[in-house]
Amino acid sequence: MLRSERQKSILREIDRRGAVAVTDFAARLGVSGMTVRRDLLDLEQAGLIVRVHGGAVKRHAQTHPRQSDSALTLGLIVPSATYYFPGFINGAKAAAAEQHVRLVLGVTDYDKDVERHQVSRLCQLGVDGLIVTPSGAPGAADGGDEANYHLLAQSGLPVVIMERALDDKTAALNLGGVRTDHAHGSRSAVRHLVELGRKRIALIAPPRGSTSDPVHAGYRAAIAALLPDSPHLEFDLQGTVGTTEQRRSYECIFDTCVAAGVDAMLVLPDAVAIALADRALDAGIAIPKDLSIVAYDDEIASMAAMPLTAVSPPKFDVGAIAVRTCIDLIVQKDSIGRLPPEARVLLLPTLIVRASSASTRGT
């Protein structure tokens, strides 16, 4: 694609979404992030956009139609500011800059008590709305706490739950939501592998979690629909990233997969997918000829020795839309067609195909 065409595409993206993320846009176009950054610099110098960390927004963005009297302040509470979450934070920052909204960030380190303290602190500061990623899905093994969801619903503020699903007990609460449809991401990965001719597809992921739960569900649905005669080869990954427990877990799973004749793997997270790819190559298993691998997260999948095909959650977009949704809940109280407080938005992840998956046909 010519530079002029890329830059027109960037401007269309910003006009349509209000912002553009370098990593996601570069992946969609099949160009390097550096190429997109150079395009953004050209467009900024032409006075058409403003670059922000991780992307760009409109230069002459208008304030929200009901926002001109005074700037809004939103509280943004996330479990971590590292790995996985920077994409959401960057999207929120870009949307806030576009809307001239101030963000106040709180990090909980996956501690439910700290989470409650952060909510209380931001309410005392007088924020106009809250965007919160609770420590885990309500009732989940990764730290979910139903009481914290009720606390948010009773805060008296518009609240948007970001990147968490609400369960049966909390679904009726007066809470908005914006999150990734991880089940769709898992189904798209399995569909891709089936279309490549793979017959024995394994899922390797943590047994429980706000991401792994729907990934497991999507995998089971896709296998049942597309490979009804194939066994459900689900393996529970134990331990946390970088620990000896997890290394021993995936090494054992790898040996079991080889013995079972697995010809494709969907792996959450990226770091384990890279480790399994390295282990396969060391064992003389050809990738992608003998084994296809799809990572889930796409934080570091492209940096593997053999770049890995990956499911990429729309983190930047989730963060940006969470901010816009919260603003809508604050300022559109009397507007026709306004978002209801309990509005829930699902965004679809993208499958980015790289070298680690290829067809078995003709081999």
N, C-alpha and C positions, 0 to 999 in steps of 0.2 A: 504494500500500500504506500502510495506517495505521501510525503510529509504533509502536503496541503489537505489531502483526504483524511489523514489521521487527525489533524487539528480540527477539521470540520466535525469529525466524529466526536472529538472531545467536547466541542462546544454544544453539540446536540445532546450529549450525555448530561452535561451540566445544566442545560436548559430543561431537560426532562426530569432530572432527579435533584437538581439543586447543587450537586457536588459530583466529583469524580475521584475514585481511589486509584492510585498509580498501580498497585499490585494487581487488583482485579481487572482493570482495564487493559493492562499490558498482556495479561493471560488471555483475555478474550480476543485480542488482536493478534496474538502470537508474536509479539515483539518484546524487547527487553524493557525493564523498568527505566533504565537510563534513557532510552529513546523517548518514552512518554514524558520523563522529567524535562528533557530538552524542549519537547513540544510545549509543555506547560510554561517554561521560561519564556519562550517566544510569545505565547499568548498573553502572558502577564506584561511583558514589555510593550505589547501592542495595546495594553489597557483594557483587555477583554475579560480577564479573570484575576483572582487573587490566589496565590499558592498558600496552602496550609500544610501542616505536617501530614504526610501520607497522601496528599492529593491537592485539590483546588476547589474553589467555590466561585460564585459570580462576584464580579467586582462591585457592581452597583445593585446589590440585593436590597429589596424593599423590606422594611419592617412588616411584621404581621399586621393586617388591617385593623386589629383591635388592640395594638400594642404600642401605639405612638405616645401615650401619655407618660409611661415610665417603663424602663427596661425590666424584663422578667428575669428572675433568678431560679434556676433549676438545680436540685440536688441530684448527683449521679453517684450511686453506691454500687461498687463491684467487689467481687471476692479477691481480685488480684489485679495488679497493674502490669503484670508480666505474662509472657506466653499467651496464647488464646485471646486475652482481653484487650491488648492494645488496639486491635482492629476496631472493636466496638467503641472504645474511647475516642479514637481518631474520627470515626464517623459522627459521633455525638459532637465533638469539637467543631467539625466542619459545618454541621447543621446549625449549631449555636452561633457560629460566626456569621453565617448567612442571615440568620434571623435576629442578630444583635441581642442575643440572650447570653447571660452569664451562667456558667456552669461552676458548681462547687463539688469537688470530687471527694468521696470517702472510700477507703479501702478497708475491707473487713478481715482479710487473711483467712477466709473460710471459718470465721469464729462467729457463732450465732449471738453471743453476748455483745461482741463488738458491733455486730450488725444493728442490734437494738439501740445501742448507744449512738451510732451514726445517724439513725433515723431521728432519735430524740434531739440530737445536736442540730441537725439541719432544720427541723421544725422550729426550734428555738431561734435559729438564725433568721427565720421568716421567709424561707424559700417559697416560691409560688407553686411548685410541683416537684414530684420525686420520680426518678427513673432508677429502678433497683434491680440488680441481679442477686437474688437471695443466695445464700451459701449452697443451697441445693434445692431440688424439686421437693415440694411438700411431702413429708413422709419417706423420702428416699434415703438410701444408705449413705449418701455423700453429704449429709449434714442438713437436709431439709428440716424446717421447723414450721409446722402449721401455725403456731402461735404468732410467728413473725409476720405471716401473711395477713392474719387478722389485725395485727397491730398497724400494718400499712393501710388496710381498708378503713380503719377507724381514725386515721391521722387527720381527717378533715381536708386533705389535699388531693388533687388529682394525682394518681399514681399509675405509672406504667411499669409492669414487670418485664424486664428485658432478658431474653434467651433462657426462659424457664417456662415449662408447661404447668398449668394449674390442674390439680387432680380433682376427683369427684367432690371432695370435701371443701375445696376452695374455689371451684369454678364459678360459683354464684356470687362470689365477693365482688364488691364494687371496684374492680381493678382492671386497668387496660393491660394489654400485652403485645409485645412484638418479639418474635423469635424465629429461629431457623427450623424448617421442617426437616429434621434429621432422618426421619423415616423415609422421606422421598429421596434424600441423598443416598441412603443405603440401597434403596430399590434401584436407583439409576446406576449405581456401581455394579450390582448383580446383573442388571439387564445388559450393560455394556459387556460384561464378561461372557454372558450366555451368547450374545451376538457374535462374539469372537470364537465361539465353538467350545468354550470351557464347560465341563460336565460335573466336576467335583470342586465346588467352591466353598472354601472355609471362611468363617468369620472369626477373627481374633480380636477381642475387645474386653475391657473390664466388665465384670458381671452386672454391675449396677452403676447408675449415674444419670445425670440430666441429659447427657449426650448419648451414652451407650444404651440406655433403655430403648429410645426410639430407633437407634441403629439396629439393635437386635430385632425389634419388631418388624422393621422394614425388610431386613434380611429374610426372616421367616416367611413373610408374605410373598416376597419375590421368588424364593425357592419353590414355595408351594404352587405358585402360578406358572413359573417358567420351567422348572425342573421337577415336576411332581414325583418322578421316580428316583430322585436323588435324595440321599440322607441330608438332614440338617447338621452340617459339620460346624457347630458352634463351640468355641473354646474360650473359657474364661481366663483372662489375663489377670494375674495376681500381682500385688505390689504397686509401688509408684515409680514414675520414670526415674531412671538412674540408679535404682537400688539393686542389690544382689538378688533379692527375692524376685523382682521382675525379670531380671536376666535369666535366672534359673527357670522361671515360669515359661518364658517364650522359647527357650532352648528345648524344653520338654515338649511344648506344643509343636515346635517345628519338626522334631523327630517323629511325633505321632502323625503329623500331616504327610510326611514323606512316606511313612509306612501305609497310610490310607490311600495313597495315590492322588492326593490333592493336586489339581493343576491350576488353581487360582486362589488368591487370598485377598480378603478385604480386611484391613488392619487399622485399628484405632489404638493409639495415636501414631503420628508420623514417625516419631523416634523409634518406635518398635518396628514399624514397617521397614525403615532403613536398616535396622539391625537384622531383620529376617532376610532382606534382600542380600545383604553382605554374607550372611550364613549360607544362603543358597548358592551363591557364586563360589564361596570357598569349598562347598561340597560338590562342585562340578555340575550343578543344576543350571541349565541355560535359561536366562531371563531375556526375553519373554517366551522363547520357543517352548520350553518345558513347564514354565511356571509364570503366570501373570500375577502382578501385585498391584493393588489399588490401596493407597493410603487414605485415611479419613482425617481431615483437619486442614492440610495444605499449609501448614506453618513453615515447614522445612523440607517438604517432599521433593521440591525441585533441586535441592542441594545434594541429593544422594549421588553416589558415584554413577549410577544409572538413574537419571531423573525419573521419579515415580509418578505415574498417573494418580490423581488424587481428587477426592470430593472436597470442594472448597466452600465452606459456609460463607454467606454474604455478610461478614462481620461489620464492615464499614456501613453497609446499607441498613443493617439492623440498628446500629447505634444512631444513625442519622434519622431514621424513621421513628425511632423511639422518642427523640427530641421533638420532632414535628408533631407526633401524636400527643405528647404531653402538652405542647403549646395549644393544640386544637382543643384539648379538654379544658384548658384554662380560659381561652378567649372566645370560644364559640358557644357559650352557654345558651344563647337564644337564637342561634342561626338555624335556618332550615337545612336539613341534611347533615347536621352536626354529628360528630362521632359520639356514640354513647360512652359513658365512663368505662363500661366493661368490654369495649371494642377489643378484639383479638386479631392480630395480623400475623400471618405466616409467610415467610419468604423462602424461596427455593434455593438450595445450594447448587453449585455448578460443578459438573464433572470436567476436569481438565486432563486431557489425554496426553501422556508423555511416553517415554521409551519402554516403560515396564509392562505395558500390555500390548499384545499383538495377536493377530488371528492364528489359530492352529490349522486353518484350512490350507491345503496345498503343501503341507510340511510332512 
